[in-house]
Amino acid sequence: MARNAIDRLSARKERAAVRLGIGIDEVESLPFDLSRLESEGIFMNIDCRGFGCLVRQLEWKALGVKLPEDAAVRVSPPRAGLLPDVYRNKLMRGAAQAHHALNRYSFRFTLCETVWGTSEYKWIPWGAFEQFETEYLKANETLAAAKAETLGNYDDILTVLQDSFYKLAEDSADRFQATTSEPFDRAEFINAVAAQAIGMVPTPAMIRDGLTIEMRPKVVILGSEVAAEQKLTRELRLEATRAETETRAVEIEAKTRNNIERLKVAGFEEDQRREREVKERIRDMKIEAARREAEEAVSPIKEGLAQIAARICEAAQEMSVRLKDANFVPGSLAKRARQMCEWYSLMNFTGDDSLEDVLAKLQDAAGREAKQRSPEEMRDALNDVLRATTVQSRKLLDEDRLSALEL
């Protein structure tokens, strides 16, 4: 390790000599080792915030003084406390104790202050840190007690300050009036100066929450540690990239496997769908063939019933034509009507009784005496027979179609 340090030092001196154009022996080395300070103690700063609100800089006009505008020397106005000294000093005492503790138990290193560009941080050895912390806590206790006392008497303090500010404003008005020839409103001047001063007084919230004393430790990060941290960061980033790549590869593999399985399932479902379509087409073809066969093949019973209905319909039409303009029912027509009804009873072997009612009505009208037979009644009966035979023919046709569909 010592050999490596010497080699690095020689390399740095050589680079400097080359850039400067001088010999390597002319380049001096400046040791700067903070490792001991980093391991044996801590750099610390005391941050006291909000105490600037206890003191403010006044304006010359508020003091009743008007300086010449073309003065060669600029004189700054004085600063004034915004709380009575008894309370303001107690509040400031806590911050002073904290800074005193830091100065007592710490060291100043000029080289570190030069490098960092600030003198706020001082180095405390670990052996003295406990005593410093005790003093620091006492300083906070002092500040807390001063805050409580000030807040408890805030109303009285405000009354005292108002009286003091108005007296100051009156004195300022007297001086301003004595040193200037410009006309001004004395009452307005006094009220304005007093109001401005009262407006600068810290509020209870500023005293309670704005005044703080805090430790600000600072850790030194060595160059070697930075290099090691950068190297570790690069290794971790590389490891994370490798792990991410492996994870992505696993995800791609799983996704590919899922896609393959999905394609297999989709292919199987497509084959099943095609098979169902083929079976459905074969079934439709069989049904169509059966329907055509059923249309070609007529049942003997239906054929006989169709012939009976056709014979009766033909005879009824012929008799209806003869009775169209007749005023009486001829005996031959009545006889033929009775014979048609008897023929139906003899020839109906199908067991169908859909024409029984209309034929019975026709037989009743035709079987009366000649004087009692009514042409209107006969025409109505014949029309019923014609309608019944037409309905019967349509029924037979529909039954043939249904039979074909069933097949």
Secondary structure, 3 states (H helix, E strand, C coil): CHHHHHHHHHHHHHHHHHHHCCCHHHCCCCCCCCHHHHHHEEEEEEEEECHHHHEEECCCHHHCCCCCCCCCCCCCCCEEECCCHHHHHHHHHHHHHHHHHHHHCCECCHHHHHHHCCCCCEEEEHHHHHHHHHHHHHHHHHHHHHHHHHHHCHHHHHHHHHHHHHHHHHHHHHHHHHHCCCCCCHHHHHHHHHHHHHHCCCCHHHHHHHCEEEEEEECCCCHHHHHHHHHHHHHHHHHHHHHHHHHHHHHHHHHHHHHHHHHHHHHHHHHHHHHHHHHHHHHHHHHHHHHHHHHHCCCHHHHHHHHHHHHHHHHHHHHHHHCCCCCCCCHHHHHHHHHHHHHHHHHCCCCCCCCHHHHHHHHHHHCCCCCCCCHHHHHHHHHHHHHHHHHHHHHHHHHHHHHHHHC
